[in-house]
């Protein structure tokens, strides 16, 4: 790939308001836990990844939807302050902005429930048309599975037709057509998502390497993240391991999104998959050291 000074990314994904409660432990089914603190922060996988890519130096346009409410206006202001082009975010007067309810334990682990709100109503044909007008050969489409499947499928098809690179973060785990997976370059999954796709547990680096080889038959390239251990990348018949960075985790919310955004931004400049994975690890490590999926606007 020809080297570019600055990547051009189109991100198709959700924008949510994260409602975060610190808890002594993640609640079990049917259990009530008394929270220690509460905070509200901008989030959503699409927004998180777009902001991360912008922080990594990419020119980023986000395609999504918010409600015509205070939360939506606040979320869009934050994204704009992070350097994300929000001109193609739809404001829906008939639905609220998305929300994520997040419990975070002292170790930084989390449990998340998402209600998409306005983003659930995105029209696949209209979204694909927007992507087609924004994206060109050499650009990157970055998307995830929070949005309706038809929106993801149509967006990937439009990007592929334009000759753009498709980066698919397979999260949360959902059924997607085989032609969406085969277009992914790379398919980004964590250990749990890799296990769901590969059909066997992924509990170690060896397991991840085996899973990466297996999944490479279904996608153009594969990256499996292993939390603080690092990540395994497989592309062009080459398997590489990138070690994690030693940091103290405060909150792991959004770490995978920061990884995906930074990785996609690096690929858009012509970086190799190994180089992009290293940058993704650095971005994820930075994210776990602060509360919330995105840093405050003053820190962007």
Residue frames as qw, qx, qy, qz and C-alpha x, y, z in Angstrom:
[[0.000, 0.887, 0.461, 0.000, 0.00, 0.00, 0.00],
 [0.349, 0.586, -0.038, 0.730, 1.17, 3.51, -0.82],
 [0.381, -0.336, -0.512, 0.692, 2.20, 5.44, 2.28],
 [0.067, -0.798, -0.340, -0.493, -0.04, 8.34, 3.26],
 [0.146, 0.335, -0.431, 0.825, 0.79, 11.16, 5.63],
 [0.384, -0.013, 0.500, -0.776, -2.72, 10.99, 7.09],
 [0.080, 0.229, 0.962, 0.124, -5.31, 8.24, 6.94],
 [0.447, -0.076, -0.141, -0.880, -8.88, 8.85, 5.76],
 [0.021, -0.139, -0.970, 0.198, -11.42, 6.83, 7.74],
 [0.545, -0.289, -0.234, -0.752, -15.16, 6.44, 7.61],
 [0.005, -0.019, 0.905, -0.425, -16.52, 4.95, 10.82],
 [0.574, -0.303, -0.418, -0.636, -20.03, 3.48, 10.87],
 [0.444, -0.141, -0.804, 0.369, -21.11, 2.80, 14.44],
 [0.382, -0.753, -0.529, -0.085, -23.14, 3.71, 17.49],
 [0.097, 0.444, -0.312, 0.835, -22.96, 6.81, 19.69],
 [0.589, -0.555, -0.586, -0.040, -24.05, 6.26, 23.30],
 [0.230, -0.730, 0.329, -0.552, -24.05, 8.04, 26.62],
 [0.612, 0.020, -0.745, 0.263, -22.20, 5.79, 29.07],
 [0.556, -0.666, 0.100, -0.488, -23.71, 5.65, 32.56],
 [0.619, 0.277, -0.669, 0.305, -20.93, 4.17, 34.71],
 [0.669, -0.662, 0.100, -0.323, -21.18, 2.84, 38.26],
 [0.248, 0.484, -0.790, 0.285, -18.17, 1.67, 40.26],
 [0.869, -0.325, -0.110, -0.357, -19.06, -1.56, 42.08],
 [0.491, -0.596, 0.629, -0.080, -17.21, -3.83, 44.55],
 [0.346, -0.100, 0.888, 0.285, -17.72, -6.70, 42.09],
 [0.341, 0.028, -0.555, -0.758, -19.66, -7.36, 38.90],
 [0.646, -0.055, 0.409, -0.642, -23.21, -8.39, 39.92],
 [0.136, 0.018, 0.979, 0.150, -24.28, -12.00, 39.48],
 [0.312, -0.336, -0.621, -0.635, -27.69, -12.74, 37.91],
 [0.532, -0.636, -0.527, -0.188, -30.38, -11.60, 40.34],
 [0.585, -0.366, -0.343, 0.637, -27.90, -9.86, 42.65],
 [0.013, 0.961, 0.130, 0.242, -28.15, -6.23, 43.77],
 [0.684, -0.069, -0.180, 0.703, -24.84, -4.47, 44.43],
 [0.143, -0.935, -0.180, 0.269, -24.42, -1.08, 46.07],
 [0.621, 0.603, 0.021, 0.501, -22.40, 1.20, 43.80],
 [0.568, -0.432, -0.174, 0.679, -19.55, 3.35, 45.07],
 [0.021, -0.517, 0.107, 0.849, -19.68, 6.18, 42.54],
 [0.551, 0.616, 0.561, 0.054, -21.53, 7.25, 39.38],
 [0.079, -0.547, 0.278, 0.786, -20.43, 9.20, 36.34],
 [0.667, 0.632, 0.376, -0.119, -21.76, 9.89, 32.87],
 [0.271, -0.533, 0.520, 0.611, -19.33, 9.86, 29.93],
 [0.623, 0.536, -0.256, -0.508, -19.48, 9.82, 26.12],
 [0.464, -0.234, 0.848, 0.103, -19.29, 6.36, 24.57],
 [0.802, 0.497, 0.158, -0.292, -20.61, 3.98, 21.93],
 [0.788, -0.113, 0.441, 0.414, -18.32, 1.73, 19.90],
 [0.528, 0.665, 0.293, 0.439, -18.54, 3.88, 16.77],
 [0.085, -0.971, 0.051, -0.216, -17.89, 7.11, 18.66],
 [0.681, -0.628, 0.328, 0.187, -15.10, 5.58, 20.73],
 [0.774, 0.080, 0.422, 0.464, -13.33, 4.21, 17.68],
 [0.370, 0.812, 0.210, 0.399, -13.77, 7.41, 15.69],
 [0.277, -0.944, 0.154, -0.089, -12.32, 9.49, 18.52],
 [0.759, -0.424, 0.398, 0.293, -9.41, 7.08, 18.93],
 [0.697, 0.385, 0.369, 0.479, -8.63, 7.21, 15.21],
 [0.141, 0.934, 0.072, 0.320, -8.73, 11.01, 15.28],
 [0.513, -0.809, 0.277, 0.071, -6.35, 11.05, 18.26],
 [0.787, -0.140, 0.456, 0.391, -4.07, 8.80, 16.21],
 [0.143, -0.468, 0.362, 0.794, -3.95, 11.47, 13.48],
 [0.251, 0.310, 0.816, 0.418, -6.55, 10.23, 11.00],
 [0.307, 0.023, -0.140, -0.941, -9.13, 12.30, 9.15],
 [0.030, 0.214, 0.964, -0.156, -12.31, 10.70, 10.47],
 [0.456, -0.133, -0.204, -0.856, -15.96, 10.94, 9.45],
 [0.184, 0.085, 0.908, -0.367, -18.55, 9.23, 11.64],
 [0.461, -0.167, -0.522, -0.698, -21.83, 7.92, 10.20],
 [0.167, -0.216, -0.873, 0.404, -24.38, 7.31, 12.96],
 [0.294, -0.619, -0.412, -0.601, -27.49, 8.71, 14.63],
 [0.146, -0.098, -0.648, 0.741, -28.46, 10.42, 17.90],
 [0.052, -0.719, -0.692, 0.035, -31.73, 11.61, 19.35],
 [0.072, 0.654, 0.092, 0.747, -32.89, 15.20, 19.33],
 [0.658, -0.707, -0.260, 0.001, -32.11, 15.53, 23.04],
 [0.238, -0.914, 0.326, -0.047, -29.57, 17.01, 25.43],
 [0.771, -0.324, 0.508, 0.209, -27.52, 13.81, 25.45],
 [0.741, 0.471, 0.352, 0.325, -27.26, 13.78, 21.67],
 [0.210, 0.947, -0.057, 0.234, -26.18, 17.42, 21.50],
 [0.469, -0.775, 0.423, 0.012, -23.57, 16.85, 24.20],
 [0.838, -0.064, 0.485, 0.243, -22.22, 13.72, 22.51],
 [0.626, 0.667, 0.223, 0.337, -21.85, 15.50, 19.18],
 [0.044, -0.965, 0.212, -0.144, -20.05, 18.45, 20.78],
 [0.658, -0.560, 0.489, 0.120, -17.59, 16.07, 22.40],
 [0.814, 0.227, 0.434, 0.312, -16.91, 14.25, 19.12],
 [0.405, 0.867, 0.074, 0.280, -16.38, 17.52, 17.27],
 [0.276, -0.897, 0.339, -0.068, -13.93, 18.65, 19.96],
 [0.764, -0.305, 0.534, 0.193, -12.07, 15.36, 19.45],
 [0.004, 0.506, -0.588, -0.631, -11.59, 16.18, 15.76],
 [0.332, 0.242, 0.899, 0.149, -14.29, 13.89, 14.33],
 [0.234, -0.009, -0.385, -0.893, -16.41, 15.07, 11.37],
 [0.238, 0.292, 0.829, -0.413, -20.03, 14.74, 12.56],
 [0.328, 0.269, -0.222, -0.878, -21.72, 16.21, 9.48],
 [0.545, 0.029, -0.697, -0.465, -23.16, 12.79, 8.56],
 [0.056, -0.159, -0.879, 0.446, -24.61, 11.92, 11.97],
 [0.287, -0.488, -0.584, -0.582, -28.41, 11.84, 11.69],
 [0.152, -0.037, 0.559, -0.814, -30.51, 13.58, 14.38],
 [0.298, -0.335, -0.837, -0.314, -33.69, 11.56, 14.94],
 [0.306, -0.300, 0.207, -0.879, -36.59, 13.40, 16.57],
 [0.808, -0.203, -0.265, -0.485, -38.53, 10.16, 17.12],
 [0.903, -0.164, -0.349, 0.190, -35.99, 8.24, 19.25],
 [0.443, -0.874, 0.182, 0.077, -33.66, 9.00, 22.15],
 [0.298, 0.709, -0.635, 0.068, -29.88, 8.91, 21.98],
 [0.835, -0.001, -0.547, 0.061, -28.27, 5.58, 22.79],
 [0.429, -0.722, 0.396, -0.370, -27.25, 4.69, 26.32],
 [0.707, 0.153, -0.670, 0.169, -24.90, 2.11, 27.87],
 [0.656, -0.677, 0.137, -0.304, -25.23, 0.98, 31.48],
 [0.653, 0.423, -0.553, 0.297, -21.79, -0.02, 32.76],
 [0.740, -0.665, 0.088, -0.051, -20.66, -1.60, 36.02],
 [0.519, 0.629, -0.486, 0.313, -16.90, -1.36, 36.69],
 [0.857, -0.447, -0.210, 0.149, -15.10, -3.43, 39.35],
 [0.381, -0.859, 0.259, 0.222, -11.98, -2.34, 41.30],
 [0.665, -0.182, 0.559, 0.460, -9.81, -4.40, 38.91],
 [0.125, 0.447, -0.367, -0.806, -11.14, -2.40, 35.95],
 [0.072, 0.195, 0.925, 0.318, -13.29, -5.21, 34.54],
 [0.352, 0.151, 0.094, -0.919, -16.75, -4.24, 33.34],
 [0.251, 0.390, 0.885, 0.045, -20.24, -5.46, 32.48],
 [0.112, 0.236, -0.181, -0.948, -22.20, -3.51, 29.86],
 [0.341, 0.551, 0.761, -0.034, -25.81, -3.31, 28.67],
 [0.075, -0.167, 0.305, 0.935, -26.53, -1.15, 25.60],
 [0.383, 0.682, 0.595, -0.186, -29.79, 0.39, 24.32],
 [0.476, 0.147, 0.402, 0.769, -29.01, 1.83, 20.86],
 [0.131, 0.686, 0.286, -0.657, -31.83, 4.35, 20.67],
 [0.451, 0.753, -0.066, -0.474, -31.70, 6.41, 17.47],
 [0.033, 0.541, -0.768, -0.339, -28.83, 4.40, 15.96],
 [0.436, 0.119, 0.890, -0.063, -31.07, 1.32, 15.85],
 [0.511, 0.686, 0.427, -0.294, -33.20, 3.14, 13.29],
 [0.035, -0.582, 0.511, 0.632, -30.47, 3.82, 10.73],
 [0.814, 0.475, 0.127, -0.308, -31.63, 2.95, 7.23],
 [0.754, -0.184, 0.497, 0.387, -29.26, 0.44, 5.51],
 [0.575, 0.593, 0.382, 0.415, -29.76, 1.85, 2.00],
 [0.016, 0.982, 0.008, 0.190, -29.32, 5.47, 3.09],
 [0.580, -0.711, 0.351, 0.188, -26.29, 4.60, 5.22],
 [0.758, 0.056, 0.477, 0.442, -24.64, 2.70, 2.37],
 [0.406, 0.799, 0.262, 0.359, -25.30, 5.65, 0.09],
 [0.240, -0.957, 0.159, -0.027, -23.62, 7.99, 2.55],
 [0.716, -0.422, 0.456, 0.318, -20.62, 5.67, 2.82],
 [0.699, 0.402, 0.429, 0.407, -20.37, 5.49, -0.97],
 [0.220, 0.928, 0.093, 0.286, -20.19, 9.29, -1.24],
 [0.393, -0.881, 0.263, -0.024, -17.54, 9.56, 1.48],
 [0.712, -0.415, 0.530, 0.198, -15.15, 6.72, 0.76],
 [0.579, 0.711, -0.343, -0.202, -12.60, 6.09, -1.99],
 [0.922, 0.157, -0.264, 0.237, -9.92, 3.56, -2.88],
 [0.461, 0.359, -0.444, 0.679, -7.17, 3.69, -0.27],
 [0.395, -0.490, 0.245, -0.738, -9.53, 4.83, 2.48],
 [0.193, -0.012, -0.943, 0.270, -10.62, 2.65, 5.40],
 [0.611, -0.446, -0.241, -0.608, -14.11, 1.74, 6.61],
 [0.136, 0.134, -0.845, 0.499, -14.17, 0.84, 10.30],
 [0.636, -0.319, -0.187, -0.678, -17.32, -0.73, 11.69],
 [0.126, -0.173, 0.875, -0.435, -18.56, -2.99, 14.49],
 [0.286, -0.288, -0.865, -0.295, -21.65, -5.04, 15.34],
 [0.062, 0.313, 0.577, -0.752, -23.55, -2.73, 17.70],
 [0.409, 0.295, -0.144, -0.852, -25.62, -1.48, 14.77],
 [0.845, 0.251, 0.320, -0.348, -28.30, -3.55, 12.98],
 [0.670, -0.111, 0.636, 0.366, -26.78, -6.27, 10.81],
 [0.547, 0.678, 0.438, 0.220, -28.29, -4.89, 7.61],
 [0.029, 0.992, -0.107, -0.062, -26.57, -1.52, 8.19],
 [0.486, -0.594, 0.577, 0.278, -23.18, -3.17, 8.73],
 [0.679, 0.196, 0.647, 0.286, -23.59, -5.41, 5.69],
 [0.426, 0.844, 0.294, 0.140, -24.65, -2.57, 3.39],
 [0.130, -0.948, 0.256, 0.136, -21.84, -0.31, 4.60],
 [0.576, -0.397, 0.641, 0.317, -19.18, -2.98, 4.07],
 [0.639, 0.447, 0.572, 0.255, -20.54, -3.68, 0.59],
 [0.252, 0.962, 0.100, 0.039, -20.41, 0.01, -0.34],
 [0.302, -0.821, 0.439, 0.204, -16.84, 0.35, 0.95],
 [0.667, -0.114, 0.671, 0.303, -15.71, -2.77, -0.89],
 [0.566, 0.678, 0.433, 0.180, -17.25, -1.53, -4.13],
 [0.100, 0.990, -0.102, 0.005, -15.25, 1.70, -3.77],
 [0.740, 0.408, -0.378, 0.377, -11.99, -0.20, -3.29],
 [0.253, -0.729, 0.392, -0.501, -11.64, 0.80, 0.37],
 [0.358, 0.146, -0.874, 0.295, -10.23, -1.39, 3.11],
 [0.663, -0.516, -0.246, -0.483, -12.79, -2.84, 5.51],
 [0.185, 0.235, -0.785, 0.542, -11.83, -3.21, 9.17],
 [0.660, -0.430, -0.391, -0.476, -14.47, -5.12, 11.14],
 [0.091, -0.305, 0.741, -0.592, -14.49, -5.23, 14.92],
 [0.537, -0.240, -0.750, -0.302, -16.59, -8.34, 15.62],
 [0.217, -0.237, -0.691, 0.647, -18.16, -6.95, 18.77],
 [0.589, -0.255, 0.678, -0.357, -20.62, -7.60, 20.28],
 [0.163, -0.085, 0.946, 0.267, -20.88, -11.20, 19.02],
 [0.628, 0.427, 0.285, -0.584, -23.69, -11.51, 16.48],
 [0.699, 0.269, 0.611, 0.257, -24.41, -13.47, 13.33],
 [0.200, 0.724, -0.229, -0.619, -23.10, -11.79, 10.17],
 [0.868, 0.478, 0.029, -0.128, -23.11, -12.99, 6.56],
 [0.846, -0.146, 0.262, 0.442, -20.00, -14.83, 5.36],
 [0.530, 0.611, 0.184, 0.559, -19.35, -12.17, 2.71],
 [0.211, -0.941, 0.084, -0.250, -18.96, -9.55, 5.45],
 [0.757, -0.547, 0.305, 0.186, -16.37, -11.64, 7.27],
 [0.809, 0.190, 0.308, 0.462, -14.46, -12.43, 4.10],
 [0.305, 0.832, 0.085, 0.455, -14.12, -8.70, 3.35],
 [0.502, -0.863, 0.051, 0.026, -12.60, -7.94, 6.78],
 [0.766, 0.338, -0.153, 0.525, -8.97, -6.85, 6.57],
 [0.206, 0.075, -0.961, 0.168, -8.54, -7.32, 9.44],
 [0.648, -0.533, -0.449, -0.308, -11.23, -8.98, 11.48],
 [0.064, 0.434, -0.589, 0.678, -10.59, -7.75, 15.05],
 [0.760, -0.437, -0.398, -0.269, -11.77, -9.96, 17.92],
 [0.298, -0.623, 0.607, -0.393, -10.94, -10.43, 21.59],
 [0.016, -0.218, 0.973, -0.072, -10.42, -13.89, 23.10],
 [0.448, 0.281, 0.710, -0.466, -14.10, -14.47, 23.82],
 [0.590, 0.610, -0.021, -0.528, -15.19, -13.34, 20.36],
 [0.283, 0.509, -0.775, -0.244, -12.47, -15.44, 18.74],
 [0.218, -0.041, 0.951, -0.214, -13.71, -18.48, 20.67],
 [0.563, 0.447, 0.449, -0.530, -17.28, -17.87, 19.53],
 [0.566, 0.650, -0.282, -0.422, -16.17, -17.76, 15.90],
 [0.242, 0.496, -0.831, -0.076, -13.52, -20.49, 15.98],
 [0.855, -0.174, -0.329, -0.362, -15.58, -22.92, 18.04],
 [0.800, -0.160, -0.455, 0.358, -13.02, -23.67, 20.74],
 [0.443, -0.855, -0.137, 0.230, -11.80, -21.89, 23.92],
 [0.511, 0.618, -0.173, 0.572, -9.16, -19.18, 23.52],
 [0.635, -0.766, -0.098, 0.020, -7.41, -18.99, 26.88],
 [0.637, -0.504, 0.291, 0.505, -3.73, -18.58, 25.97],
 [0.127, 0.692, -0.422, -0.572, -1.40, -17.20, 23.34],
 [0.165, -0.121, 0.927, 0.313, -1.15, -20.67, 21.76],
 [0.320, 0.546, 0.757, -0.160, -4.96, -20.86, 21.57],
 [0.231, 0.817, 0.073, -0.523, -5.07, -17.40, 19.98],
 [0.002, -0.511, 0.674, 0.534, -2.49, -18.34, 17.36],
 [0.220, 0.170, 0.947, 0.160, -4.47, -21.46, 16.49],
 [0.274, 0.710, 0.565, -0.321, -7.69, -19.42, 16.31],
 [0.122, 0.738, -0.222, -0.625, -6.06, -16.77, 14.12],
 [0.061, -0.246, 0.844, 0.472, -4.97, -19.39, 11.60],
 [0.214, 0.406, 0.888, -0.026, -8.44, -20.91, 11.64],
 [0.209, 0.789, 0.381, -0.433, -10.26, -17.59, 11.20],
 [0.055, -0.546, 0.451, 0.704, -7.89, -16.52, 8.40],
 [0.184, 0.174, 0.884, 0.392, -9.82, -18.93, 6.18],
 [0.054, 0.731, 0.680, -0.007, -12.89, -16.72, 6.68],
 [0.020, -0.970, -0.074, 0.230, -11.35, -13.21, 6.60],
 [0.595, 0.730, -0.206, 0.266, -8.54, -11.49, 4.72],
 [0.370, 0.353, -0.609, 0.605, -6.57, -11.00, 7.93],
 [0.661, -0.602, -0.436, -0.102, -7.18, -11.44, 11.66],
 [0.141, 0.464, -0.522, 0.701, -6.16, -9.70, 14.88],
 [0.679, -0.510, -0.525, -0.058, -6.97, -11.29, 18.25],
 [0.058, -0.677, 0.370, -0.633, -6.52, -9.11, 21.31],
 [0.713, -0.204, -0.641, 0.201, -5.55, -10.73, 24.61],
 [0.460, -0.872, -0.167, -0.023, -5.95, -7.88, 27.07],
 [0.286, -0.885, 0.353, 0.100, -2.75, -7.08, 28.99],
 [0.808, -0.128, 0.491, 0.301, -0.96, -10.04, 27.35],
 [0.099, -0.404, 0.497, 0.762, -0.95, -8.36, 23.94],
 [0.710, 0.490, 0.122, -0.491, -2.33, -9.41, 20.56],
 [0.560, -0.047, 0.740, 0.370, -1.85, -11.95, 17.79],
 [0.445, 0.654, -0.102, -0.604, -2.00, -10.81, 14.16],
 [0.588, 0.033, 0.752, 0.296, -2.28, -13.03, 11.09],
 [0.504, 0.781, 0.086, -0.359, -2.11, -11.72, 7.53],
 [0.515, 0.706, -0.464, -0.146, -0.39, -12.62, 4.26],
 [0.929, 0.010, -0.363, 0.070, 0.33, -16.08, 5.72],
 [0.383, 0.351, -0.534, 0.667, 2.38, -14.51, 8.50],
 [0.608, -0.678, -0.409, -0.052, 1.64, -14.86, 12.21],
 [0.313, 0.424, -0.392, 0.754, 3.06, -12.31, 14.64],
 [0.516, -0.645, -0.530, 0.193, 2.70, -11.69, 18.36],
 [0.117, 0.626, -0.134, 0.760, 2.76, -8.21, 19.89],
 [0.432, -0.268, -0.697, 0.507, 3.31, -8.05, 23.65],
 [0.232, -0.872, -0.391, -0.185, 1.13, -5.88, 25.85],
 [0.215, 0.574, -0.313, 0.725, 2.36, -2.86, 27.77],
 [0.456, -0.327, -0.709, 0.428, 2.66, -3.00, 31.58],
 [0.157, -0.396, 0.027, -0.904, 0.12, -0.49, 32.92],
 [0.067, 0.216, 0.805, -0.548, -2.23, -0.33, 35.89],
 [0.135, -0.427, -0.678, -0.582, -5.83, -0.60, 34.69],
 [0.187, 0.084, 0.414, -0.887, -8.34, 1.84, 36.17],
 [0.642, 0.417, 0.385, -0.516, -11.21, 1.06, 33.78],
 [0.388, -0.080, 0.786, 0.476, -11.08, -1.28, 30.77],
 [0.445, 0.708, 0.496, -0.233, -14.19, 0.26, 29.17],
 [0.425, 0.886, -0.038, -0.181, -13.37, 1.26, 25.60],
 [0.411, -0.589, 0.605, 0.344, -9.87, -0.27, 25.51],
 [0.585, 0.196, 0.727, 0.299, -10.80, -2.50, 22.59],
 [0.368, 0.869, 0.331, 0.011, -12.35, 0.46, 20.79],
 [0.104, -0.903, 0.319, 0.267, -9.20, 2.53, 21.21],
 [0.543, -0.252, 0.725, 0.341, -7.20, -0.43, 19.89],
 [0.550, 0.500, 0.636, 0.209, -9.41, -0.73, 16.80],
 [0.212, 0.962, 0.138, -0.101, -9.45, 3.00, 16.08],
 [0.222, -0.795, 0.474, 0.308, -5.68, 3.40, 16.33],
 [0.580, -0.064, 0.751, 0.309, -5.05, 0.22, 14.33],
 [0.503, 0.684, 0.512, 0.125, -7.37, 1.36, 11.52],
 [0.068, 0.975, -0.091, -0.189, -5.74, 4.80, 11.48],
 [0.381, -0.580, 0.631, 0.347, -2.31, 3.21, 11.12],
 [0.593, 0.227, 0.726, 0.263, -3.45, 0.89, 8.34],
 [0.373, 0.867, 0.328, -0.049, -4.84, 3.91, 6.50],
 [0.032, -0.897, 0.351, 0.267, -1.34, 5.39, 6.30],
 [0.725, 0.506, -0.463, -0.059, 0.07, 2.19, 4.79],
 [0.313, -0.548, 0.723, -0.279, 1.42, 0.60, 7.98],
 [0.422, 0.081, -0.894, -0.128, 1.80, -3.17, 8.07],
 [0.704, -0.491, -0.400, -0.322, -0.63, -5.21, 10.14],
 [0.719, -0.230, -0.428, 0.496, 2.12, -5.82, 12.71],
 [0.230, 0.157, -0.145, 0.949, 2.94, -2.10, 12.95],
 [0.404, -0.438, -0.241, -0.766, -0.74, -1.19, 13.23],
 [0.758, -0.421, -0.498, -0.026, -1.27, -3.79, 15.96],
 [0.546, -0.099, -0.384, 0.738, 1.56, -2.29, 18.02],
 [0.055, -0.235, 0.017, -0.970, -0.05, 1.15, 17.78],
 [0.612, -0.438, -0.425, -0.503, -3.40, -0.33, 18.72],
 [0.715, -0.316, -0.530, 0.329, -1.88, -1.86, 21.85],
 [0.306, 0.022, -0.257, 0.917, -0.40, 1.49, 22.87],
 [0.314, -0.329, -0.184, -0.871, -3.78, 3.20, 22.42],
 [0.720, -0.415, -0.506, -0.229, -5.60, 0.54, 24.41],
 [0.624, -0.194, -0.485, 0.581, -3.04, 0.75, 27.22],
 [0.068, 0.159, -0.124, 0.977, -3.52, 4.51, 27.41],
 [0.492, -0.395, -0.362, -0.686, -7.31, 4.13, 27.60],
 [0.718, -0.393, -0.573, 0.044, -7.36, 1.75, 30.58],
 [0.459, -0.072, -0.410, 0.785, -5.47, 4.33, 32.65],
 [0.191, -0.033, 0.148, -0.970, -8.43, 6.74, 32.82],
 [0.366, 0.349, 0.759, -0.411, -12.12, 6.36, 33.62],
 [0.553, 0.649, 0.197, -0.483, -14.52, 6.07, 30.71],
 [0.807, 0.323, 0.411, 0.273, -14.13, 5.00, 27.10],
 [0.444, 0.687, 0.088, 0.569, -13.05, 8.46, 25.90],
 [0.432, -0.200, -0.341, 0.810, -10.86, 10.95, 27.75],
 [0.045, 0.809, 0.363, -0.460, -12.36, 14.33, 28.73],
 [0.520, 0.811, 0.183, 0.195, -12.42, 16.84, 25.87],
 [0.116, -0.949, 0.292, 0.014, -9.61, 18.82, 27.48],
 [0.598, -0.457, 0.632, 0.187, -7.36, 15.77, 27.28],
 [0.811, 0.471, 0.337, 0.076, -7.97, 15.00, 23.60]]
